[in-house]
């Protein structure tokens, strides 16, 4: 039944205006609430850039580093990628670093490290531990094997490579045993501080059900960087210890992998794969003793064996998972895991992307990140 139209009373008009204002305020609040909670929400596209296999057939890309400067054969913004396996796909035997040039979309070989480099205990297998300094020198870790298994692994070393891709020196020490995870770096030009995880202590063969050895460490290396000369170690300090590490047939080693510094450099975040957590170490730049495994920031939840880790422009941590193809964003101020995003949905693995994600690096502009899919030997840009 239709009712006759009646004029609004002043009271009804005021109520309508109030309701309209309230609705507008609610809508505005809704817009504000819809602003991105994190960095991953702003990433829309994933572009496969290159196949990372060079002419010698090396496979299994691990380390990813964006060049901070132009030096030798490298231009600022180039992407260096290290290979962990050789052409027969044996782990711990890769010896090449390739260079992707974003301006030309071409790939070249930056350097090939001699497989029998005698200064490096056990030989060469280029790990996820790699950086390029402002001086143009590249430092990369070796976690080597003779036959692709941890049963023949050596202690390895850090290899210093000049800007033209030639081996300049090696860094060995009783504190270095299978430098494994991506480095956190503070580079002041004439000096630099490197943080590198070491996952080889105590670890032997991967037969049967290999034990977990809680002997993995985080080592700080304070470097002098003379002009046009290789960097040299001025001081080394174990600032973290007692992390779990385990031999693994599928991925060679499972151990602490991701390292990232807070913006004020007062905390070092460590992705502890065996513990399925991220921990934090106080005063990493200055401490002269080990903090053990540090203080737990966050664990389990969206994390599935956390691997590589970087800091996004908003200060959040981005961590790749080893046991699926996701990357997880964490707010380190609260320890809250904000969300996980699929970046590798390859169903050849179960779950999709399982075991594919290792290297991770932010773009120079901070609007995306580079990562590798090691099962198909590709470098991918997400932005």
Secondary structure, DSSP 8 states (H G I E B T S, - for coil): ---------HHHHHHHHHHHHHHHHHHHHHHHHTS-SSSGGG---EEEEEE---TT--EEEEEEEE-SS-BTTB-TT-EEEEEEE-TT--BT---EEEEEETTTTEEEEEEE--TT-TTSBT---EEEEEEE-TTS-EEEEE---SSSSGGG---BEEEEE-TTS-EEEEE--TT-SSB-S--EEEE-SSEEEEEEEE--TT----SSS---EEEEEEEEEEEE--TTS--EEEEEEEEEEEEEEEEETTTEEES---EEE-TTSSEEEEEETTTTEEEEEETTTT--S--TT-EEEEESTT-SSEEEEEE-TTS-EEEEESSSSEEEEEETTTTEEEEEEES---TTSSSTTTT-EEEEEE-TTSS-EEEEETTTTEEEEE-
